Amino acid sequence: MERSEFVDRLDSRLRIADYADLDASANGLQIGSRDGEIDHVAFAVDGVQQTFELAIDAGADALVVHHGISWGGFDRVTGRTYDRIAPLVENDLALYVAHLPLDGHQELGNAAGVADVLGLEDRTPFGELGPEYVGQRGTAQEAYTPAELRERLETELDGNRDVQFLEFGRDEIEEVAILTGSGTDYLDEAVAAGADALITGEGKQKVYHEAREAGIHVALAGHYATETFGVRALQELAAEWGLETTYLDVPTGL
């Protein structure tokens, strides 16, 4: 497949342009030329030296990640920034990034993936960011107890970590709001939406008392663990397009 076609397909499917003014990440093709062919694509959560080297070792022509390396641009390409970029350029490995567009995608996104493993129904977008959304909410087919929800997350999510559960809500959890990564700033929106629990990756100190006072459960299931779903969904999409794919699992435990 032409590299330009691959990039254009992802840009269109993920609506990259719609998040241009909302996201600090430079989404889309972040490093590399649009020219040339792509036969093999690697996928990872983080665009870092380790995943770059693994993608090169796997013989990939492009690497698709959730967290890229440009967050508002570079002042200088030196030090750690140079060390990250150099292997991409030297090995002609294109880097494609989808941050908030992949968080908020209602079919392929991270929150949608968490909703899938929880079997949520009647799903709607959650987590307003300007005119867009960066999460999803839904209703459990059968109510979870706090212990059951925690166990389901620990069983189904990648990342090699326990789920920290702030148990301040109802005994039965039916309405669930999901915003992966660092989403505790959306606690008030979850409460306003009638959610019994907010699932996210990592929290801030203040969320403990905010959740306690609001009477809502909060599951801190790991930033990495809650954000593997999007890139895995894109891997399946690329395979449908006839490309060879490799998933690079590099959990941080955080």
N, C-alpha and C positions, 0 to 999 in steps of 0.2 A: 504494500500500500504506500502511496505517496505520503511523505511526512506532512505535507500541507493538508491533505485530505483528512488524515488522522486528527490533526489539531482542530481543523474546522468542524469535524463531527463532534468532538468533545465540547468545543466552545458552544455549539448549538444546543447539544443535549443538556448541558449543565447551565445554560443561560449565563455564561461568564460575563457578558457585557452588562447585564442588569445589576451586577454587584460591584461594578467598577468604582463607584463613588462611595461604597459602603464598607469596603474591606481594605485593611492596611496591606494585605498580601497582594502581590502582583500576580494575579491569576492568569491561567493560560500558559502558553509557551514562555517559560521564564529564562531558560538558557538554551541556545542552539539555533540552528538555521531551519527555515521551513523547507529548504530544498533537500532532495534525496529520498531514499526509500526507507520504510520501516517494516521489518519482518518479525521482530521479537521485542516485546515490551515488558518491562519489570514494573512492579507496583509495590509501594511501601507507604507507611504512614508519614515518616519523616524523611526530608531531603537533607541528609548529612553525609559526612565522609564515609561512614560505615556502609550506608545503603548505596552510595555511589560506587564504592569498590565492589560490593556484592553484585550490583547490576552489571558492572564491567566484566567481572569474572564469569557471570552467567551468559555473556555474549549479547546483552540487550542493546538495542539501538536507541531506546528511549526509556525514561523512568518517569512514572506518574506517581505523584505524592500528594498528600493532604497539606503538609507543612513544608513550604518552600524555603528559600534562602533570602528572598528580597521582601522586606517589610518596610516599604517607603523608600527604597533605593539605597545605594551605597555612596558613602563619601569617598572612600578609597578601596581599591581592590588589593588589599595587603593582608598580612597575617592570616588569621583563621579564615577570613573571607576568600583570600587567594587560594589557600589550601583546599577549600571546598570546590571552588570553581575550576581550578586547574585540571583535575582528572576528567571533568565533563568535556572541556574543550579539547584536551589532548586525545581523548578517546572518541570524540564526536558523539557523545551521549547526550541526547536532548533531555531537558528537564521540563516536565509539564506539571503545573500546580493547580489544584482546585481546593481552596480553603472554604470560605463561607458558602460558595455555591454548592459544595458537596455536603456541608452540614445541613443545608436547608432543602435539598432536593427531596421531594415527597415520595419518590420511588427508589432512587439509587442512593440516597443520603445516609449519613451516619445514624441520625435519629430514627429514620425509617427502618434501618437494620435492627436497632434495639427493639423497636415496636414489633418487628417480625418475630423475634425470639420470645417476646412476651405474649404473642398472640392477640395483640390489641385490635379492636374493631372500631368502626365509625371514626376513622382518623381525620383530623383536621390540622392545618398548619398551626404552629405554636412558635413563640419567640419573635415578636415583631422587631424588625430593624429597618426603619424607614418604610418603604413600600414592600419590602420582602420579609421572609421568615427564615429562621435558622434552626428550627426544631419541629417537633410534631407531638400531638397528643392523641390519646385514644382511650377506649374502654376495654377492660379485661373481659374475656369471655366468661370467666368465673373469678370471683373476687379472690385476691391474694391476701394472706396474712402477711405482716411484715417479715416474719421468718421465711415464708415461702418465696416472697419476692427477692429477698436477699440471696437465698439459695439458688434461685433461677438465674440471677445475674452472675453469681460466682461460677455457676456451671456452664453457662452459655457464652460468656464474654472471654476473649483472649486477653492475656496480659499478666498472668502469674501473680495475682494479688487478691487479697480479701476485699470485700466490699464494706466500706464504712457506712453504717446506716444510722441516721439520726431519727430515732423513733418517737415522733411527737404527734402523730396523727391518729386516725381511726383504726380500729381493730381489723376492719375489712377495707382493702384497697381495690377500688374499681376504676377510678379516673386517674390516668397517669400522664404527666407531662414530661417530655424528654428534650433536653438540650445538651448535647455531648460536649466533651472537652471541659471548658471552664464556664459553667452556665448558672452559677448561683445568683447572679445579678437578676435573673428572671424569676426569682422566687415569688415576688408580689404578683407577677402576671400569672403564674401557676395557681396561686390562691384565688385570684380574680376569675380564673377559668373554671374553678370548682374542682381542681385536681386534689386527690388524696395524697399523691406523692409526686415529687420532682426527682427525676433521674438525671444525673450529670456525671462528669468525670472527676473533677476536683473542686474543693471549696475554699472559701475564705473564712477567717476566724468569725466574722460577724454572722455567718449563716446559722450557726448553732442557736443563738438567741432569737434570730429572726424566725427560724422554723418553729422553735418552741413557742414563741408568742403567737404565731399564726396557726398553730395546731396542724402542721403538715409534715409528713415524712420526707426526708431527703436521703437519697442513695448516692454516695460518692463512689462510683464504680471504677475510677481510674481514667485519666485523660487518654492514655494510649488505648486501653481496653475498649472504651466507648467509641473510638474513632478508626477501628479497623474495617468497619462495615462498608464504608463508601468506596475505598480503594479496591476492596474485594469485589464489589458490585461492578466497578469499572473494568476489573480484570475479566469478569464473565462477559461483559459487553465486547471487549476487545477480542476475546476468543470467538464470539459469534461473528465478528468481522473477519475471521480467518487468520488472526495473528497468533503467533506463539507467545505464551505469557509465562511469567514467573512471579510468584508472590514472595516478598522478602519480609519475614517476620522478625522484627528487632524490638521486642518489648522493653520498656524502660522500667516497669514496675511502679510507675507513677500515674 
